[in-house]
Amino acid sequence: MSQLSVTPELLTAAAADLEKIASTIDAAHLAVSPSVLSVAPAAADEVSTSIAHLFSGHAQDYLTAAGSAATYQDQFVQNLATNATSYASAEGVNTLALNLMEGLDAFRLGSSLALLAAAVGYVGLLYNFVPFLPAALAFPLYAPAGFLLVAAFANALFWSIVESGLTSLLGLA
């Protein structure tokens, strides 16, 4: 499986670099086009004139092809810059979704742990007083700790279901 790593800043920098290259090539074409389009014949005879005309025709063909390549390159640079912006926007949306899920995880874990801590704290308090109570009274005192444990489990289960639903809704799975 192949992987692709894209950084919007690098795409934008690549587009700027390609723009610089294009402007350098365009400047070179502008500098040489007058001299290559009208090649002077080496002599006043018919063969020299034909060869000069042939070279000028090739120069014209080259400049036409170079113009097409420049147009293609301009479109490529434009697409690269546009896609860098689109990718950055998509990354922003994905970051928001992941932050939402991380916050939900922290809330789920924190609230469940708080309920567990309350149950442990309650049992710890009872532990100091139970030896002084009759057995018939001691057992019912532990019921709230059991309810807290059930509430912690139910809370974790509920938020797991919510997280699963949001994950599939946001397409993070």
N, C-alpha and C positions, 0 to 999 in steps of 0.2 A: 504494500500500500504506500503510495507516495504522499508526501506532505508538502504543503505550501505555506510559507510564512510570509505574510505581507504586512508592511508597516506603511501607513498612509504618508508619513513624512518622507520616507524613501521614494515612494512613487512620485510625490511632488518634486523632490530633488531630481529624480531621473527625468521627469518632464522638462524641468528647467535646463538640465544639461543637454538634452536633445534639442531644445530650442536654441541654445548657444551654438551647437554644432550646425544646425540648419542655417543660422544667420551667417556663420563663417563660410559655409559652402555657397550660400547665395551671394555673399560678397565676392567670393572668388569667381563665380560665374559671371557676375556683372563686370568684374575687372577684365576678364579675358574675352568676353563675347564680341566686342567690336573687332578685335584683331583676328579671331578665328572665323567669324562669319564672312568676312570679306578678305580672303587670302589673296594676296597679290600674286600674279603669275611670275614665275622665275624669269621668263623671257617673253618676247613679244610673239612667239609662235603659237600655233593652234594647239599643240600637245600641252604646253605649259598652261595655257588658258583652261583647257579641259581638266587637267589635274588640279589646278587651283579651284575650279568650279566643283569638282568632285569632293575635295577636302572641305570646302565651304558647305556642301550638302551634308557631309558627315557631321560637321560641327553643328549644323542646324538640327539634324536628327538627334544628336547628343543633347543639345540644349532643350529640345522638346521632351526627350525622355527624362532629363534632369528636372524639368518643370513638373512632369507627372510624379516623379519620385518625391519632389519637394511637397507637392500637394498631399500625397499619401502620408508623408512624414508629419506634415502639419495636422492631418486628421488623427494620426497615431498619438501625437503629443496631446491634442485636445482630449482624445478618449482616455489617455493615461491620467491626465489631470482631473477629468470628470470622475473617473472611477476611483481615484484616490479620495475625492470628496465623498463619494457614495460609500466607500469602504469605511471611512472615518465615521460617517453617520451610523452605519450598521454596527460598528464597534461600540459607539455610544449607547445605542439601544440595548445591545447585548450586555454591556457593563451595568446598565440600570437593572436589567432583568436578573443578572447574577447577584447584584447588591441586594435586590429584593429577596432573593432566595437565601442568601447568607444571613440577612436580618431575620428572616422567618426561622431559619435553623437555630440562630442564637436565642430567639424568643422561645421556641419550642423547648430547647434544651434548658434554658434558664428557668422557665416556669415549671418544668417537670422536676428539675433539681431543687427548686424552692419547695415544692410539695414534699419531696423526699426528705429534705432537710427538716421540714416542719415535723414530719412523722418521726424522724430519729430524735429530734429535740424533745418531742412529747414523750416518747418512750423513755428517754433519759431522765426526764422529770419524774415520771411515774416510778421508775426504778428505785428512786430514793424513798418513796412513800409506800409502795406495795408491801414491803415486809411487815408494815404495821397494820395492815388491813386484813379482815377476814377473806378467805379464798373466794367466797361467793361475791364479794364486792370488787375484788381485784381484777377478775377476768373481764367484766364489762367495761372497765376503765381503758382497756387496750383497744376497744372498738374504734374510737376516733383515729388511732394510728392506722388501723386497717383501712378505714375510709380514705385517709390521706394517701396511702399506697395505691389504692384503686384509682383515686383521682389523678395521681401522677401518671399511672399507666394509661388511663383514658385520655388524659391531656396529650401525652406523647403520641398515642394512636391517632387522635383527632388531627393534630398538626402534621403528622406524617401523611395522612390522607389529603389534607389541604395542600401540602407541598407537592405531592404527587400530581394532583389536579393542576396546580399552577405550572408545574414543570412541563406537563404535556400540553397545556394551553399555550404556553410561551414557546414551545418547541425546543426546549433545552435538553430533552431526553434523547 
